[in-house]
Amino acid sequence: MKLARVIGRVVSTTKIEEFDGAKFLLVQPLDEHLNNAGDPIVATDKIQAGNNEIVYYETSKEAGRIYETVMNPSDASIMGIVDDIYVNKLNTIK
């Protein structure tokens, strides 16, 4: 799973049947220190994430499995909202 920040919404009035009722968000991928990591992408959102929230998402085949009754052709789907991030800094011995 990957981290991202919600930076916008994507509105589509015409879409394939598998995406009926789906919400699309523009997300900025992040690294573990919450720095930008690549270009923004569009992800389907079933969990109702809000603007500026940190989320985790999945890509590829797993992204299409968020809908229970149908396999959709989504390339990225938001799986959850992040409450807290802790990065353990390892001590370096010289």
Backbone as CSV, one residue per row, in Angstrom:
resi,resn,N_x,N_y,N_z,CA_x,CA_y,CA_z,C_x,C_y,C_z
1,MET,0.844,-1.177,0.000,0.000,0.000,0.000,0.886,1.235,0.000
2,LYS,0.324,2.304,-0.495,1.069,3.539,-0.673,0.349,4.696,0.024
3,LEU,1.101,5.724,0.403,0.529,6.906,1.053,0.275,8.001,0.033
4,ALA,-0.751,8.827,0.294,-1.051,9.969,-0.569,-1.849,11.001,0.221
5,ARG,-1.860,12.226,-0.292,-2.683,13.297,0.262,-3.755,13.644,-0.768
6,VAL,-4.989,13.780,-0.324,-6.083,14.167,-1.226,-5.917,15.647,-1.549
7,ILE,-5.812,15.958,-2.853,-5.604,17.347,-3.254,-6.724,17.889,-4.137
8,GLY,-7.697,17.057,-4.474,-8.785,17.552,-5.303,-9.775,16.460,-5.667
9,ARG,-10.814,16.872,-6.406,-11.845,15.947,-6.880,-11.843,15.928,-8.390
10,VAL,-12.279,14.814,-8.944,-12.430,14.684,-10.391,-13.896,14.386,-10.646
11,VAL,-14.538,15.191,-11.496,-15.953,15.008,-11.806,-16.078,14.465,-13.214
12,SER,-16.842,13.380,-13.337,-17.061,12.749,-14.633,-18.551,12.445,-14.778
13,THR,-19.195,13.095,-15.734,-20.629,12.869,-15.919,-20.906,11.650,-16.792
14,THR,-19.945,11.262,-17.612,-20.087,10.087,-18.461,-18.969,9.114,-18.113
15,LYS,-19.368,7.887,-17.745,-18.368,6.878,-17.393,-18.936,5.493,-17.643
16,ILE,-18.072,4.500,-17.610,-18.522,3.128,-17.834,-19.390,2.672,-16.669
17,GLU,-20.195,1.667,-16.928,-21.177,1.169,-15.954,-20.540,0.744,-14.632
18,GLU,-19.351,0.163,-14.688,-18.686,-0.302,-13.475,-18.352,0.835,-12.504
19,PHE,-18.306,2.056,-13.010,-17.993,3.209,-12.167,-19.231,4.007,-11.752
20,ASP,-20.434,3.526,-12.042,-21.649,4.222,-11.615,-21.638,4.376,-10.100
21,GLY,-21.813,5.592,-9.626,-21.828,5.862,-8.197,-20.457,6.015,-7.577
22,ALA,-19.405,5.836,-8.353,-18.044,5.954,-7.816,-17.624,7.410,-7.709
23,LYS,-16.853,7.700,-6.683,-16.296,9.032,-6.475,-14.814,8.967,-6.842
24,PHE,-14.332,9.977,-7.555,-12.934,10.028,-7.964,-12.246,11.198,-7.268
25,LEU,-11.053,10.931,-6.735,-10.265,11.969,-6.079,-8.899,12.074,-6.730
26,LEU,-8.347,13.282,-6.722,-6.983,13.512,-7.170,-6.096,13.419,-5.939
27,VAL,-5.114,12.519,-5.971,-4.248,12.323,-4.809,-2.790,12.511,-5.204
28,GLN,-2.031,13.083,-4.264,-0.592,13.285,-4.444,0.152,12.191,-3.685
29,PRO,0.835,11.273,-4.390,1.597,10.243,-3.688,2.661,10.867,-2.774
30,LEU,2.886,10.203,-1.625,3.827,10.689,-0.616,4.800,9.587,-0.217
31,ASP,5.975,9.998,0.295,6.879,9.017,0.892,6.583,8.923,2.388
32,GLU,7.366,8.139,3.124,7.090,7.923,4.543,7.277,9.174,5.400
33,HIS,7.939,10.208,4.844,8.106,11.473,5.559,7.116,12.532,5.090
34,LEU,6.133,12.102,4.314,5.059,12.940,3.778,5.552,13.975,2.767
35,ASN,6.661,13.668,2.094,7.144,14.495,0.988,6.525,13.966,-0.301
36,ASN,6.279,14.860,-1.266,5.727,14.438,-2.551,6.616,13.383,-3.190
37,ALA,5.994,12.363,-3.759,6.728,11.262,-4.383,6.104,10.939,-5.733
38,GLY,6.318,11.787,-6.696,5.761,11.542,-8.024,4.629,12.492,-8.364
39,ASP,4.008,12.240,-9.506,2.918,13.070,-10.009,1.591,12.660,-9.385
40,PRO,0.650,13.609,-9.274,-0.692,13.265,-8.772,-1.377,12.235,-9.675
41,ILE,-2.257,11.434,-9.074,-3.013,10.426,-9.813,-4.481,10.505,-9.415
42,VAL,-5.341,9.899,-10.219,-6.766,9.799,-9.915,-7.009,8.444,-9.266
43,ALA,-7.738,8.447,-8.143,-8.059,7.199,-7.442,-9.547,7.160,-7.127
44,THR,-10.145,5.984,-7.226,-11.538,5.839,-6.808,-11.589,5.862,-5.287
45,ASP,-12.689,6.382,-4.753,-12.821,6.536,-3.309,-14.158,5.998,-2.843
46,LYS,-14.130,4.943,-2.067,-15.348,4.363,-1.519,-15.504,4.692,-0.033
47,ILE,-14.457,5.260,0.573,-14.472,5.484,2.016,-14.775,6.928,2.406
48,GLN,-15.052,7.777,1.424,-15.420,9.178,1.660,-14.291,9.999,2.291
49,ALA,-13.103,9.902,1.735,-11.968,10.706,2.196,-12.210,12.168,1.834
50,GLY,-11.675,13.060,2.655,-11.860,14.489,2.444,-10.603,15.177,1.943
51,ASN,-10.767,16.413,1.521,-9.661,17.192,1.005,-8.570,17.340,2.064
52,ASN,-7.330,17.189,1.656,-6.131,17.348,2.479,-5.898,16.196,3.461
53,GLU,-6.711,15.141,3.430,-6.495,13.995,4.306,-5.390,13.104,3.746
54,ILE,-4.656,12.471,4.661,-3.662,11.488,4.270,-4.381,10.140,4.167
55,VAL,-4.189,9.462,3.057,-4.858,8.191,2.817,-3.824,7.158,2.398
56,TYR,-4.220,5.883,2.437,-3.402,4.860,1.803,-4.218,4.265,0.672
57,TYR,-3.515,3.913,-0.397,-4.192,3.426,-1.591,-3.430,2.241,-2.172
58,GLU,-4.111,1.545,-3.054,-3.504,0.403,-3.731,-3.662,0.596,-5.232
59,THR,-2.766,0.012,-5.977,-2.807,0.103,-7.442,-2.893,-1.299,-8.041
60,SER,-2.983,-1.351,-9.330,-3.020,-2.608,-10.087,-4.304,-3.389,-9.853
61,LYS,-4.208,-4.688,-9.926,-5.382,-5.556,-9.816,-6.117,-5.366,-8.487
62,GLU,-5.371,-5.149,-7.416,-5.978,-4.992,-6.100,-6.879,-3.752,-6.023
63,ALA,-6.593,-2.737,-6.809,-7.400,-1.519,-6.801,-8.826,-1.780,-7.262
64,GLY,-9.016,-2.723,-8.144,-10.343,-3.029,-8.667,-11.196,-3.866,-7.735
65,ARG,-10.645,-4.312,-6.637,-11.368,-5.203,-5.728,-12.097,-4.478,-4.598
66,ILE,-12.156,-3.163,-4.614,-12.839,-2.462,-3.522,-14.350,-2.561,-3.616
67,TYR,-14.850,-2.883,-4.791,-16.290,-3.038,-4.951,-16.641,-4.517,-4.845
68,GLU,-17.581,-4.845,-3.995,-17.883,-6.241,-3.676,-18.509,-7.015,-4.824
69,THR,-19.355,-6.375,-5.603,-20.134,-7.128,-6.581,-19.562,-7.119,-7.991
70,VAL,-18.652,-6.240,-8.280,-18.152,-6.134,-9.649,-16.657,-5.840,-9.633
71,MET,-15.951,-6.409,-10.562,-14.530,-6.101,-10.749,-14.463,-4.906,-11.686
72,ASN,-13.901,-3.802,-11.224,-13.834,-2.626,-12.084,-12.406,-2.402,-12.569
73,PRO,-12.245,-1.631,-13.622,-10.920,-1.423,-14.213,-10.148,-0.271,-13.587
74,SER,-10.271,-0.060,-12.289,-9.586,1.034,-11.604,-8.086,0.773,-11.521
75,ASP,-7.292,1.803,-11.783,-5.838,1.694,-11.648,-5.368,2.027,-10.238
76,ALA,-6.173,2.788,-9.483,-5.817,3.157,-8.112,-7.096,3.344,-7.306
77,SER,-7.097,2.830,-6.073,-8.255,2.966,-5.186,-7.799,3.271,-3.777
78,ILE,-8.484,4.211,-3.147,-8.188,4.554,-1.759,-8.753,3.455,-0.869
79,MET,-7.929,2.963,0.042,-8.308,1.859,0.924,-8.605,2.319,2.345
80,GLY,-8.042,3.450,2.778,-8.266,3.900,4.148,-7.709,5.287,4.395
81,ILE,-8.122,5.870,5.514,-7.648,7.179,5.956,-6.627,6.955,7.059
82,VAL,-5.497,7.653,6.986,-4.411,7.491,7.945,-4.652,8.407,9.145
83,ASP,-4.617,7.823,10.342,-4.770,8.606,11.573,-3.437,9.097,12.108
84,ASP,-2.398,8.281,11.992,-1.110,8.629,12.579,-0.008,7.885,11.835
85,ILE,1.168,8.504,11.762,2.326,7.870,11.136,3.497,7.986,12.108
86,TYR,4.158,6.862,12.343,5.350,6.855,13.177,6.460,6.198,12.378
87,VAL,7.577,6.909,12.207,8.724,6.365,11.486,9.836,6.153,12.492
88,ASN,10.251,4.896,12.676,11.317,4.558,13.605,12.648,4.877,12.959
89,LYS,13.426,5.780,13.577,14.746,6.137,13.053,15.775,5.214,13.678
90,LEU,16.482,4.491,12.831,17.490,3.554,13.312,18.772,4.308,13.660
91,ASN,19.415,3.908,14.750,20.693,4.496,15.139,21.788,3.908,14.276
92,THR,22.670,4.754,13.804,23.783,4.309,12.986,25.030,4.186,13.835
93,ILE,25.693,3.057,13.797,26.931,2.850,14.551,28.087,3.075,13.608
94,LYS,29.020,3.953,14.015,30.184,4.256,13.175,31.428,3.669,13.769
